[in-house]
């Protein structure tokens, strides 16, 4: 997505079900990606260095855990800042924009991700906020200055 401002004045916002469906779709993809990321690091350690039980090596365990989180977070940050859609969002016809209709910045994506974690940790209240907000915004939309809109699949 280029940095042209899109007119979002009459854009429709996705509801809670559509957002959660995209989130579930992406969760499956991220789980598979994290499994691959783990395997990519673990197999060489186990085969070449004999570190089969990674629990015995706290430093390597911490490094692998950090690596896997980076992969999971990187998935969202990359897709949000490079096209405004994760694969789940694309399947459910949702696109992320900055409130001004431009592509979200990396800073906005990081804030969005962090506040989404808080939203989930608060028993999903940040997501349920969509049900009472007139613009159907979740906490992470508000905090990051972003918004989700429904898109025509033929134009994305």
Backbone as JSON Lines, residues from 0, in Angstrom:
{"i":0,"aa":"X","n":[0.85,-1.16,0.0],"ca":[0.0,0.0,0.0],"c":[0.9,1.23,0.0]}
{"i":1,"aa":"X","n":[0.64,2.16,-0.88],"ca":[1.45,3.37,-0.91],"c":[0.95,4.34,0.15]}
{"i":2,"aa":"X","n":[1.6,5.49,0.26],"ca":[1.26,6.42,1.33],"c":[0.28,7.5,0.87]}
{"i":3,"aa":"X","n":[-0.61,7.13,-0.01],"ca":[-1.67,8.04,-0.44],"c":[-2.78,7.97,0.58]}
{"i":4,"aa":"X","n":[-3.31,9.12,0.97],"ca":[-4.42,9.14,1.92],"c":[-5.7,8.7,1.22]}
{"i":5,"aa":"X","n":[-6.37,7.74,1.81],"ca":[-7.64,7.26,1.3],"c":[-8.77,7.95,2.05]}
{"i":6,"aa":"X","n":[-9.84,8.24,1.36],"ca":[-11.0,8.85,1.99],"c":[-11.79,7.74,2.68]}
{"i":7,"aa":"X","n":[-11.78,7.75,4.0],"ca":[-12.45,6.71,4.77],"c":[-13.74,7.21,5.4]}
{"i":8,"aa":"X","n":[-14.19,8.37,4.95],"ca":[-15.36,9.0,5.56],"c":[-16.59,8.09,5.55]}
{"i":9,"aa":"X","n":[-16.82,7.38,4.46],"ca":[-18.0,6.53,4.35],"c":[-17.67,5.04,4.44]}
{"i":10,"aa":"X","n":[-16.47,4.73,4.91],"ca":[-16.05,3.34,5.0],"c":[-16.8,2.62,6.12]}
{"i":11,"aa":"X","n":[-17.14,1.37,5.86],"ca":[-17.81,0.55,6.87],"c":[-16.77,-0.1,7.77]}
{"i":12,"aa":"X","n":[-17.08,-0.18,9.05],"ca":[-16.18,-0.79,10.02],"c":[-16.58,-2.25,10.24]}
{"i":13,"aa":"X","n":[-15.6,-3.12,10.39],"ca":[-15.92,-4.52,10.67],"c":[-16.44,-4.69,12.1]}
{"i":14,"aa":"X","n":[-17.33,-5.62,12.27],"ca":[-17.85,-5.9,13.6],"c":[-16.95,-6.83,14.39]}
{"i":15,"aa":"X","n":[-17.37,-7.14,15.59],"ca":[-16.58,-7.97,16.49],"c":[-16.35,-9.37,15.92]}
{"i":16,"aa":"X","n":[-17.38,-9.99,15.36],"ca":[-17.23,-11.35,14.84],"c":[-16.18,-11.4,13.74]}
{"i":17,"aa":"X","n":[-16.23,-10.48,12.81],"ca":[-15.28,-10.47,11.69],"c":[-13.86,-10.25,12.19]}
{"i":18,"aa":"X","n":[-13.69,-9.36,13.15],"ca":[-12.36,-9.1,13.72],"c":[-11.82,-10.35,14.41]}
{"i":19,"aa":"X","n":[-12.68,-11.01,15.2],"ca":[-12.24,-12.2,15.92],"c":[-11.95,-13.35,14.96]}
{"i":20,"aa":"X","n":[-12.71,-13.45,13.89],"ca":[-12.46,-14.49,12.89],"c":[-11.09,-14.28,12.23]}
{"i":21,"aa":"X","n":[-10.78,-13.04,11.89],"ca":[-9.47,-12.74,11.31],"c":[-8.36,-13.03,12.31]}
{"i":22,"aa":"X","n":[-8.6,-12.69,13.57],"ca":[-7.63,-12.95,14.64],"c":[-7.38,-14.46,14.79]}
{"i":23,"aa":"X","n":[-8.44,-15.24,14.76],"ca":[-8.31,-16.7,14.86],"c":[-7.53,-17.26,13.67]}
{"i":24,"aa":"X","n":[-7.85,-16.8,12.49],"ca":[-7.15,-17.21,11.27],"c":[-5.66,-16.92,11.4]}
{"i":25,"aa":"X","n":[-5.35,-15.69,11.8],"ca":[-3.94,-15.3,11.96],"c":[-3.25,-16.09,13.07]}
{"i":26,"aa":"X","n":[-3.99,-16.43,14.12],"ca":[-3.41,-17.19,15.22],"c":[-2.91,-18.55,14.75]}
{"i":27,"aa":"X","n":[-3.66,-19.19,13.88],"ca":[-3.24,-20.48,13.33],"c":[-1.97,-20.29,12.49]}
{"i":28,"aa":"X","n":[-1.95,-19.24,11.68],"ca":[-0.77,-18.98,10.85],"c":[0.46,-18.67,11.7]}
{"i":29,"aa":"X","n":[0.27,-17.85,12.73],"ca":[1.39,-17.48,13.6],"c":[1.89,-18.7,14.37]}
{"i":30,"aa":"X","n":[0.98,-19.56,14.81],"ca":[1.41,-20.78,15.51],"c":[2.28,-21.65,14.6]}
{"i":31,"aa":"X","n":[1.87,-21.79,13.36],"ca":[2.67,-22.57,12.4],"c":[4.02,-21.9,12.14]}
{"i":32,"aa":"X","n":[4.01,-20.6,12.0],"ca":[5.24,-19.85,11.77],"c":[6.19,-19.97,12.96]}
{"i":33,"aa":"X","n":[5.63,-19.9,14.17],"ca":[6.46,-20.03,15.37],"c":[7.01,-21.45,15.51]}
{"i":34,"aa":"X","n":[6.23,-22.45,15.12],"ca":[6.72,-23.83,15.14],"c":[7.89,-23.99,14.18]}
{"i":35,"aa":"X","n":[7.76,-23.4,13.01],"ca":[8.86,-23.45,12.04],"c":[10.08,-22.69,12.56]}
{"i":36,"aa":"X","n":[9.86,-21.54,13.19],"ca":[10.97,-20.76,13.74],"c":[11.69,-21.54,14.84]}
{"i":37,"aa":"X","n":[10.92,-22.21,15.68],"ca":[11.51,-23.04,16.73],"c":[12.35,-24.15,16.13]}
{"i":38,"aa":"X","n":[11.78,-24.85,15.16],"ca":[12.47,-25.97,14.52],"c":[13.75,-25.52,13.85]}
{"i":39,"aa":"X","n":[13.71,-24.37,13.21],"ca":[14.88,-23.83,12.51],"c":[16.06,-23.62,13.46]}
{"i":40,"aa":"X","n":[15.78,-23.27,14.71],"ca":[16.85,-23.05,15.68],"c":[17.15,-24.33,16.47]}
{"i":41,"aa":"X","n":[16.1,-25.03,16.87],"ca":[16.29,-26.19,17.75],"c":[17.02,-27.35,17.07]}
{"i":42,"aa":"X","n":[16.65,-27.67,15.85],"ca":[17.28,-28.82,15.18],"c":[18.79,-28.72,15.1]}
{"i":43,"aa":"X","n":[19.34,-27.58,14.65],"ca":[20.81,-27.5,14.65],"c":[21.42,-27.64,16.05]}
{"i":44,"aa":"X","n":[20.75,-27.06,17.06],"ca":[21.29,-27.2,18.42],"c":[21.26,-28.65,18.88]}
{"i":45,"aa":"X","n":[20.18,-29.35,18.56],"ca":[20.04,-30.74,18.99],"c":[20.96,-31.67,18.21]}
{"i":46,"aa":"X","n":[21.01,-31.51,16.9],"ca":[21.78,-32.43,16.05],"c":[23.28,-32.14,16.12]}
{"i":47,"aa":"X","n":[23.65,-30.88,15.92],"ca":[25.08,-30.53,15.84],"c":[25.73,-30.46,17.22]}
{"i":48,"aa":"X","n":[25.03,-29.88,18.2],"ca":[25.64,-29.65,19.51],"c":[25.12,-30.59,20.6]}
{"i":49,"aa":"X","n":[24.19,-31.46,20.27],"ca":[23.68,-32.42,21.24],"c":[22.82,-31.82,22.35]}
{"i":50,"aa":"X","n":[22.27,-30.65,22.12],"ca":[21.44,-29.99,23.12],"c":[19.98,-30.4,22.93]}
{"i":51,"aa":"X","n":[19.69,-31.66,23.2],"ca":[18.34,-32.16,22.94],"c":[17.32,-31.62,23.93]}
{"i":52,"aa":"X","n":[17.69,-31.51,25.19],"ca":[16.78,-30.97,26.2],"c":[17.12,-29.51,26.44]}
{"i":53,"aa":"X","n":[16.43,-28.65,25.74],"ca":[16.73,-27.21,25.79],"c":[16.51,-26.63,27.19]}
{"i":54,"aa":"X","n":[15.74,-27.33,28.03],"ca":[15.5,-26.89,29.41],"c":[16.8,-26.85,30.22]}
{"i":55,"aa":"X","n":[17.78,-27.65,29.82],"ca":[19.06,-27.7,30.52],"c":[19.97,-26.51,30.17]}
{"i":56,"aa":"X","n":[19.55,-25.69,29.23],"ca":[20.38,-24.58,28.76],"c":[19.56,-23.29,28.83]}
{"i":57,"aa":"X","n":[19.49,-22.65,30.0],"ca":[18.61,-21.48,30.19],"c":[18.88,-20.34,29.21]}
{"i":58,"aa":"X","n":[20.13,-20.12,28.87],"ca":[20.45,-19.03,27.95],"c":[19.88,-19.32,26.56]}
{"i":59,"aa":"X","n":[20.04,-20.54,26.09],"ca":[19.5,-20.91,24.78],"c":[17.97,-20.92,24.8]}
{"i":60,"aa":"X","n":[17.42,-21.38,25.92],"ca":[15.95,-21.38,26.06],"c":[15.42,-19.95,25.97]}
{"i":61,"aa":"X","n":[16.07,-19.02,26.67],"ca":[15.65,-17.62,26.62],"c":[15.81,-17.05,25.21]}
{"i":62,"aa":"X","n":[16.9,-17.39,24.55],"ca":[17.14,-16.89,23.19],"c":[16.09,-17.43,22.22]}
{"i":63,"aa":"X","n":[15.76,-18.71,22.34],"ca":[14.75,-19.3,21.45],"c":[13.38,-18.69,21.73]}
{"i":64,"aa":"X","n":[13.06,-18.49,22.99],"ca":[11.77,-17.88,23.35],"c":[11.68,-16.47,22.78]}
{"i":65,"aa":"X","n":[12.74,-15.71,22.92],"ca":[12.78,-14.35,22.36],"c":[12.62,-14.39,20.85]}
{"i":66,"aa":"X","n":[13.32,-15.3,20.21],"ca":[13.24,-15.47,18.76],"c":[11.81,-15.76,18.32]}
{"i":67,"aa":"X","n":[11.14,-16.66,19.02],"ca":[9.78,-17.04,18.65],"c":[8.81,-15.87,18.84]}
{"i":68,"aa":"X","n":[8.97,-15.13,19.93],"ca":[8.12,-13.94,20.12],"c":[8.38,-12.91,19.03]}
{"i":69,"aa":"X","n":[9.64,-12.73,18.67],"ca":[9.98,-11.78,17.6],"c":[9.33,-12.17,16.28]}
{"i":70,"aa":"X","n":[9.31,-13.46,16.0],"ca":[8.67,-13.94,14.77],"c":[7.17,-13.67,14.81]}
{"i":71,"aa":"X","n":[6.54,-13.99,15.94],"ca":[5.1,-13.77,16.07],"c":[4.71,-12.32,15.99]}
{"i":72,"aa":"X","n":[5.44,-11.47,16.67],"ca":[5.16,-10.03,16.64],"c":[5.5,-9.46,15.27]}
{"i":73,"aa":"X","n":[6.63,-9.9,14.73],"ca":[7.07,-9.42,13.42],"c":[6.06,-9.71,12.32]}
{"i":74,"aa":"X","n":[5.37,-10.84,12.41],"ca":[4.33,-11.18,11.45],"c":[3.32,-10.05,11.34]}
{"i":75,"aa":"X","n":[2.79,-9.64,12.48],"ca":[1.76,-8.58,12.49],"c":[2.33,-7.23,12.06]}
{"i":76,"aa":"X","n":[3.47,-6.87,12.63],"ca":[4.05,-5.56,12.31],"c":[4.36,-5.45,10.82]}
{"i":77,"aa":"X","n":[4.89,-6.51,10.24],"ca":[5.23,-6.49,8.82],"c":[3.98,-6.3,7.97]}
{"i":78,"aa":"X","n":[3.0,-7.13,8.18],"ca":[1.79,-7.06,7.34],"c":[1.03,-5.76,7.55]}
{"i":79,"aa":"X","n":[0.94,-5.28,8.79],"ca":[0.22,-4.03,9.04],"c":[0.89,-2.84,8.36]}
{"i":80,"aa":"X","n":[2.22,-2.84,8.35],"ca":[2.93,-1.7,7.76],"c":[3.24,-1.89,6.28]}
{"i":81,"aa":"X","n":[3.01,-3.06,5.74],"ca":[3.26,-3.34,4.32],"c":[1.99,-3.87,3.66]}
{"i":82,"aa":"X","n":[1.03,-3.02,3.53],"ca":[-0.21,-3.4,2.87],"c":[-1.44,-3.3,3.75]}
{"i":83,"aa":"X","n":[-1.26,-3.17,5.06],"ca":[-2.39,-2.96,5.95],"c":[-3.23,-4.19,6.22]}
{"i":84,"aa":"X","n":[-2.78,-5.37,5.79],"ca":[-3.57,-6.58,5.98],"c":[-2.69,-7.77,6.3]}
{"i":85,"aa":"X","n":[-3.05,-8.48,7.37],"ca":[-2.47,-9.8,7.58],"c":[-3.25,-10.75,6.67]}
{"i":86,"aa":"X","n":[-2.85,-11.99,6.62],"ca":[-3.55,-12.95,5.77],"c":[-4.98,-13.18,6.26]}
{"i":87,"aa":"X","n":[-5.17,-13.2,7.58],"ca":[-6.51,-13.34,8.13],"c":[-7.38,-12.14,7.82]}
{"i":88,"aa":"X","n":[-6.79,-10.96,7.89],"ca":[-7.54,-9.74,7.56],"c":[-7.93,-9.74,6.09]}
{"i":89,"aa":"X","n":[-7.04,-10.22,5.26],"ca":[-7.33,-10.29,3.82],"c":[-8.5,-11.25,3.56]}
{"i":90,"aa":"X","n":[-8.47,-12.39,4.21],"ca":[-9.53,-13.38,4.04],"c":[-10.89,-12.84,4.5]}
{"i":91,"aa":"X","n":[-10.87,-12.0,5.52],"ca":[-12.12,-11.45,6.07],"c":[-12.39,-10.03,5.58]}
{"i":92,"aa":"X","n":[-11.66,-9.6,4.55],"ca":[-11.88,-8.3,3.89],"c":[-11.78,-7.11,4.86]}
{"i":93,"aa":"X","n":[-10.73,-7.12,5.65],"ca":[-10.48,-6.04,6.6],"c":[-9.13,-5.42,6.24]}
{"i":94,"aa":"X","n":[-9.05,-4.1,6.31],"ca":[-7.78,-3.43,6.07],"c":[-7.54,-2.4,7.16]}
{"i":95,"aa":"X","n":[-6.28,-2.28,7.54],"ca":[-5.86,-1.34,8.57],"c":[-5.34,-0.06,7.94]}
{"i":96,"aa":"X","n":[-5.82,1.05,8.45],"ca":[-5.35,2.37,8.03],"c":[-5.03,3.21,9.25]}
{"i":97,"aa":"X","n":[-4.2,4.2,9.04],"ca":[-4.04,5.25,10.04],"c":[-5.34,6.05,10.03]}
{"i":98,"aa":"X","n":[-5.64,6.74,11.09],"ca":[-6.89,7.51,11.16],"c":[-7.01,8.54,10.04]}
{"i":99,"aa":"X","n":[-5.88,8.96,9.49],"ca":[-5.92,9.95,8.4],"c":[-6.04,9.29,7.02]}
{"i":100,"aa":"X","n":[-6.23,7.96,6.98],"ca":[-6.41,7.26,5.71],"c":[-5.12,6.79,5.06]}
{"i":101,"aa":"X","n":[-4.01,7.01,5.71],"ca":[-2.71,6.58,5.18],"c":[-2.33,5.21,5.75]}
{"i":102,"aa":"X","n":[-1.22,4.69,5.27],"ca":[-0.68,3.44,5.8],"c":[-0.26,3.65,7.25]}
{"i":103,"aa":"X","n":[-0.48,2.67,8.1],"ca":[-0.03,2.81,9.48],"c":[1.5,2.82,9.57]}
{"i":104,"aa":"X","n":[2.02,3.62,10.47],"ca":[3.47,3.67,10.67],"c":[3.9,2.51,11.57]}
{"i":105,"aa":"X","n":[5.19,2.27,11.63],"ca":[5.71,1.23,12.51],"c":[5.37,1.55,13.96]}
{"i":106,"aa":"X","n":[5.47,2.82,14.34],"ca":[5.13,3.23,15.71],"c":[3.68,2.9,16.01]}
{"i":107,"aa":"X","n":[2.78,3.2,15.09],"ca":[1.37,2.89,15.29],"c":[1.15,1.38,15.41]}
{"i":108,"aa":"X","n":[1.85,0.62,14.58],"ca":[1.71,-0.84,14.61],"c":[2.19,-1.41,15.94]}
{"i":109,"aa":"X","n":[3.3,-0.89,16.46],"ca":[3.83,-1.36,17.74],"c":[2.85,-1.03,18.87]}
{"i":110,"aa":"X","n":[2.35,0.2,18.88],"ca":[1.37,0.59,19.9],"c":[0.12,-0.28,19.78]}
{"i":111,"aa":"X","n":[-0.34,-0.49,18.57],"ca":[-1.52,-1.31,18.33],"c":[-1.32,-2.72,18.88]}
{"i":112,"aa":"X","n":[-0.17,-3.31,18.6],"ca":[0.1,-4.67,19.06],"c":[0.14,-4.72,20.59]}
{"i":113,"aa":"X","n":[0.87,-3.79,21.19],"ca":[1.0,-3.77,22.66],"c":[-0.35,-3.6,23.35]}
{"i":114,"aa":"X","n":[-1.16,-2.68,22.87],"ca":[-2.45,-2.43,23.5],"c":[-3.42,-3.59,23.21]}
{"i":115,"aa":"X","n":[-3.27,-4.26,22.07],"ca":[-4.1,-5.44,21.8],"c":[-3.82,-6.54,22.82]}
{"i":116,"aa":"X","n":[-2.57,-6.68,23.21],"ca":[-2.21,-7.67,24.24],"c":[-2.89,-7.3,25.56]}
{"i":117,"aa":"X","n":[-2.84,-6.02,25.9],"ca":[-3.52,-5.54,27.11],"c":[-5.03,-5.78,27.0]}
{"i":118,"aa":"X","n":[-5.58,-5.54,25.82],"ca":[-7.01,-5.76,25.58],"c":[-7.4,-7.21,25.84]}
{"i":119,"aa":"X","n":[-6.58,-8.11,25.37],"ca":[-6.85,-9.54,25.6],"c":[-6.64,-9.91,27.06]}
{"i":120,"aa":"X","n":[-5.58,-9.38,27.66],"ca":[-5.28,-9.7,29.06],"c":[-6.39,-9.2,30.0]}
{"i":121,"aa":"X","n":[-7.07,-8.16,29.59],"ca":[-8.18,-7.61,30.39],"c":[-9.47,-8.37,30.07]}
{"i":122,"aa":"X","n":[-9.33,-9.68,29.89],"ca":[-10.47,-10.56,29.6],"c":[-11.21,-10.17,28.33]}
{"i":123,"aa":"X","n":[-10.47,-9.6,27.39],"ca":[-11.06,-9.23,26.11],"c":[-11.84,-7.94,26.11]}
{"i":124,"aa":"X","n":[-11.8,-7.21,27.21],"ca":[-12.6,-5.97,27.31],"c":[-12.23,-4.96,26.23]}
{"i":125,"aa":"X","n":[-10.95,-4.91,25.86],"ca":[-10.53,-3.98,24.82],"c":[-11.17,-4.29,23.48]}
{"i":126,"aa":"X","n":[-11.42,-5.56,23.22],"ca":[-12.1,-5.95,21.99],"c":[-13.61,-5.73,22.11]}
{"i":127,"aa":"X","n":[-14.17,-6.04,23.28],"ca":[-15.6,-5.86,23.49],"c":[-16.0,-4.39,23.42]}
{"i":128,"aa":"X","n":[-15.02,-3.5,23.58],"ca":[-15.26,-2.06,23.49],"c":[-15.9,-1.71,22.14]}
{"i":129,"aa":"X","n":[-15.64,-2.52,21.14],"ca":[-16.2,-2.32,19.8],"c":[-17.73,-2.25,19.86]}
{"i":130,"aa":"X","n":[-18.3,-2.99,20.79],"ca":[-19.76,-3.06,20.89],"c":[-20.4,-1.78,21.4]}
{"i":131,"aa":"X","n":[-19.62,-0.95,22.11],"ca":[-20.19,0.3,22.63],"c":[-19.62,1.55,21.98]}
{"i":132,"aa":"X","n":[-18.51,1.42,21.28],"ca":[-17.92,2.58,20.61],"c":[-18.7,2.88,19.32]}
{"i":133,"aa":"X","n":[-19.12,4.13,19.12],"ca":[-19.9,4.45,17.93],"c":[-19.16,4.2,16.61]}
{"i":134,"aa":"X","n":[-17.83,4.25,16.65],"ca":[-17.03,4.0,15.44],"c":[-16.49,2.57,15.4]}
{"i":135,"aa":"X","n":[-16.97,1.71,16.29],"ca":[-16.55,0.31,16.38],"c":[-15.04,0.17,16.54]}
{"i":136,"aa":"X","n":[-14.47,1.0,17.43],"ca":[-13.03,0.94,17.68],"c":[-12.75,0.14,18.95]}
{"i":137,"aa":"X","n":[-11.71,-0.65,18.9],"ca":[-11.21,-1.35,20.08],"c":[-10.18,-0.43,20.75]}
{"i":138,"aa":"X","n":[-9.75,-0.83,21.94],"ca":[-8.76,-0.01,22.66],"c":[-7.51,0.21,21.82]}
{"i":139,"aa":"X","n":[-7.07,-0.82,21.12],"ca":[-5.83,-0.69,20.34],"c":[-6.01,0.21,19.12]}
{"i":140,"aa":"X","n":[-7.23,0.31,18.6],"ca":[-7.5,1.26,17.52],"c":[-7.36,2.69,18.05]}
{"i":141,"aa":"X","n":[-7.97,2.93,19.19],"ca":[-7.97,4.26,19.79],"c":[-6.54,4.67,20.17]}
{"i":142,"aa":"X","n":[-5.83,3.78,20.87],"ca":[-4.48,4.11,21.35],"c":[-3.48,4.35,20.22]}
{"i":143,"aa":"X","n":[-3.63,3.61,19.12],"ca":[-2.65,3.71,18.03],"c":[-3.04,4.7,16.94]}
{"i":144,"aa":"X","n":[-4.25,5.23,17.01],"ca":[-4.68,6.15,15.95],"c":[-4.87,5.44,14.63]}
{"i":145,"aa":"X","n":[-5.37,4.2,14.71],"ca":[-5.63,3.41,13.5],"c":[-7.1,3.02,13.47]}
{"i":146,"aa":"X","n":[-7.51,2.54,12.31],"ca":[-8.87,2.01,12.22],"c":[-8.93,0.92,11.17]}
{"i":147,"aa":"X","n":[-9.84,0.01,11.39],"ca":[-10.08,-1.07,10.46],"c":[-11.32,-0.74,9.63]}
{"i":148,"aa":"X","n":[-11.25,-1.07,8.34],"ca":[-12.4,-0.85,7.47],"c":[-12.63,-2.1,6.63]}
{"i":149,"aa":"X","n":[-13.86,-2.28,6.22],"ca":[-14.19,-3.36,5.28],"c":[-13.78,-2.92,3.9]}
{"i":150,"aa":"X","n":[-13.22,-3.82,3.13],"ca":[-12.76,-3.47,1.79],"c":[-13.36,-4.39,0.75]}
{"i":151,"aa":"X","n":[-13.41,-3.9,-0.46],"ca":[-13.85,-4.67,-1.61],"c":[-12.7,-5.59,-2.0]}
{"i":152,"aa":"X","n":[-12.91,-6.91,-2.02],"ca":[-11.79,-7.82,-2.32],"c":[-11.23,-7.62,-3.72]}
{"i":153,"aa":"X","n":[-11.96,-7.02,-4.6],"ca":[-11.48,-6.79,-5.97],"c":[-10.55,-5.58,-6.06]}
{"i":154,"aa":"X","n":[-10.47,-4.78,-5.01],"ca":[-9.65,-3.56,-5.05],"c":[-8.42,-3.66,-4.17]}
{"i":155,"aa":"X","n":[-8.21,-4.77,-3.46],"ca":[-7.03,-4.89,-2.6],"c":[-6.05,-5.88,-3.14]}
